């Protein structure tokens, strides 16, 4: 099961993802599926649900960071470069793996935003995620947009009986963080309880 969830609040963005890399005969829980990208106009957290590593052992988070290392780009420029790189360099490692999505929680010019990089059989593209686009994209959603999630674990998360309660707690903690009442670690603690 793979899973990534991006969250925006009034002044903050957060990301949580699984750590599992699975092969047909074994697994490893040391995968890193979130990359942090600093851009000239903000910061982005790229969360990936899907292929845990390439044939030569490179994890997607390291590959994305290496692709952008040393470049002076905007957040959207970084996302576009990752989408182009996925199409030309990474896609070969994902044959017959179906649709994938890189969820991006970003702060651009001090405003939280969500993006998605879609990997489909017919190509790769990216777009800012807004309410209307979320409905068309097939991405599971809550609010406008406040949280988006993807991966094979998305179906599991969507069926959770306490999903709404958990999301309310995350949103509440994120609002408290925006107000300066709690630290980012307090939001992270709620996100970390997702598998509980």
N, C-alpha and C positions, 0 to 999 in steps of 0.2 A: 504494500500500500504506500502511495506517495501522497504528500499533502503540503500545500503552502497556503497561507492566509495573510493578506495584506490589510491593514487597518489605517484609516485616516480619521483624525478628529479635527477640531477647530484650528489647532496650531501644531499638531504633531503627526508623525507617521510611525507605524510599527509593522513588523513582519515576523512570522513564525513559520517554520518548515520542519519536516521530518529530517532525520539524519541517516536513514537506512539506505545502503547500497546493496542490492540483491543480485545474485547470480543464480543459475539454475540449481546449484548444489550447496551454496553457502550465502551468508550475508555478513555485512559489517555495519556497525552503527556509528561509524566515525565520518560519515559523509557531511559535507558542508554545502547546503543548498541555498544559501543567502549570500549575496555579494553586496558590499557597500561601495557606491560610486560617488565621488565628490566631483561636482561640475562647477562651471564658472557662475551659474545662476542658482545653485542649490545642491541638493543631495538626493540620491535615490537608493532605495533598498530593492534589490532584484531577487525575488524568491522563485525557485524553480521546483516544479514537481514533475518527475519523469526520470529519464535516464540519469543514473547516478554518477557515471564516469564514462569517458571515451574508451576505445579499444586500447589506447596506450596508458590508461590510468589517470587521465586528467579529469578532475571534477568540474562541472559546469561553472561553479562559482569562481574557481581559480582561472578558468579559461576566459570568463567575462572580464575579470579584473586585468588579466594580462593583455587582453585585446584593447583595453582602454588606457593602459598604463602610460602616463606621460602626455596624454592628449589634453588639450584645453578646449573642451566642448561644453555646450549647454546640456542640460538634462535630456532634452529631446534629441539632441545630437548624439549623446551617448546611447540612448535607446535605439536610435536609427542604426548606429554602427553595430550594436549587438545583433539587431535583426538582420543586417546585411551579413555579418559574420556567421550567424547561425545558418543562413541560407547557403553560403559558400563553403564554410569550413566544417560546421558541426553537424549539419543535416545528414551527412553520410553515415554517421554513427547511430542514426535513429530510424533506420529502415524498418518498415512494418511495425512501428510502435504506436501508430495512430496519432491523434491530435495531442499536442502539448501546449502549455501556456507558461510564459514567464510573467508573473505578477509583479508589478512595479508600484511601490508606495514611494512617493517623492515629495519633496518640498522644493517648489520652484518660485523664486522671488517671494519667499516667505509665505507661500500659499500651498497647502497640502493638495496633492493630486494623485490620481491613480492612472496607470497605463497597463496595457497588456501587449505582450509580444506573442502572437499566435503562430504556432508551427502546425501546418496542416499539409495534407498530401499535395495540395496544389501550390504550396509556397509559404512564405513567411511574411508577416506584416505586423505593424504595431499601430496602436491608436490610443489617444486619451480615453479613459473610461468615464462616461457620464451615464446618467440614468437610462436614456433611450438606447445608447449603444450597448449597455449591459444586457438589456432584454434581448437585443438582436444577436449578441455574441454567444449566447448560451452559457455565459458565466453565471454561476450561482451568486446571488447577491442578497444583501440586506441593507436597506436604507439607500441613500442617494449620492454617490456610493460611499459607504462607510467601511464595509468589509467585503472583500471578494476572496473566494477560495477556489482552488483547483486541485487536480490530481485525482487518482483513483480513490483517495480518502475523502474526496468531496461528497460522494454519495453517502458514505458512512456518516460524515458530519451533518449532512442534510437530514438524515433520519434520527439524529440524536434527540431524545425526548427533552433533554435539558438544554438544547441549543439556544433557545430564546433567552433563557435565564442566564446562561453563560455569556452571551453577547451583550445583554443589558449590563452585566457586571463589568465586562471589558470596556464598554462605552462609558460607563460611569467612572471607572478608574481613569480612562483617558481624559475625560472632562476635568477630573480633579487634577490631573497632571498639567493640563493646559492652564488651570487656575493657579498653579504653583503650590497646591496643597499636598501632593504626593510626588515621589520621584518616578523617573522612567522605569526604575527597577520594580516599582509596585505594579505598573502595567504589565511588565514582562513576567512577573510572578503569576498573574492571572492567565496570560497567554500560555505559560508553561504548564498550567494545570489542564490543558485541553485533553490530554489522554487519560485523565483521572476519571 
